[in-house]
Amino acid sequence: MSYLLPHLHSGWAVDQAILAEEERLVVIRFGHDWDETCMQVKPFSELANLNRRKLFCGLFPHGSQMDEVLASVAETIKNFAVLYLVDITEVPDFNTMYELYDPSTVMFFFRNKHIMIDLGTGNNNKINWALKDKQEFIDIIETVYRGARKGRGLVIAPKDYSTKYRY
């Protein structure tokens, strides 16, 4: 589904996308369109023996699932947010700066400022797991947009994700 969304192919293009948008929230998914590891479904018994990257992908069996959610909400949120995809292999400029090590990472920017979101996970800089519910993602984007318009650099998510994946 990533072919339905605009891609940014250079660090300059990413910077320009963030700088050029004055009124809307810029939502960027950093990751890979082709991550086959994330597309494999693993039985729970196999997850204990996998490294961190494979464990992440095992918990979220479809790497393209986040792209499907992004593509499906793009039309709904077009008045207050714009979505872009960035391949972290093609554009490695931000990997160290934003610690982009996960298969899928979503970050928010408004008026050339990175907007952080408190999801209850301890990492307020980004969403680094695949959201499956479209309305849940729309709610997050609306919350970030409203907070950013008020000048807040850190907003509180509408839902607490601190215990979502405990065993």
Secondary structure as GFF3:
##gff-version 3
##sequence-region A 1 167
A	DSSP	three_ten_helix	2	4	.	.	.	ID=ss1
A	DSSP	beta_strand	7	8	.	.	.	ID=ss2
A	DSSP	alpha_helix	11	20	.	.	.	ID=ss3
A	DSSP	beta_strand	25	31	.	.	.	ID=ss4
A	DSSP	alpha_helix	36	39	.	.	.	ID=ss5
A	DSSP	alpha_helix	44	47	.	.	.	ID=ss6
A	DSSP	alpha_helix	52	59	.	.	.	ID=ss7
A	DSSP	alpha_helix	65	73	.	.	.	ID=ss8
A	DSSP	beta_strand	81	87	.	.	.	ID=ss9
A	DSSP	three_ten_helix	92	94	.	.	.	ID=ss10
A	DSSP	beta_strand	104	110	.	.	.	ID=ss11
A	DSSP	beta_strand	113	118	.	.	.	ID=ss12
A	DSSP	alpha_helix	134	149	.	.	.	ID=ss13
A	DSSP	beta_strand	154	156	.	.	.	ID=ss14
###
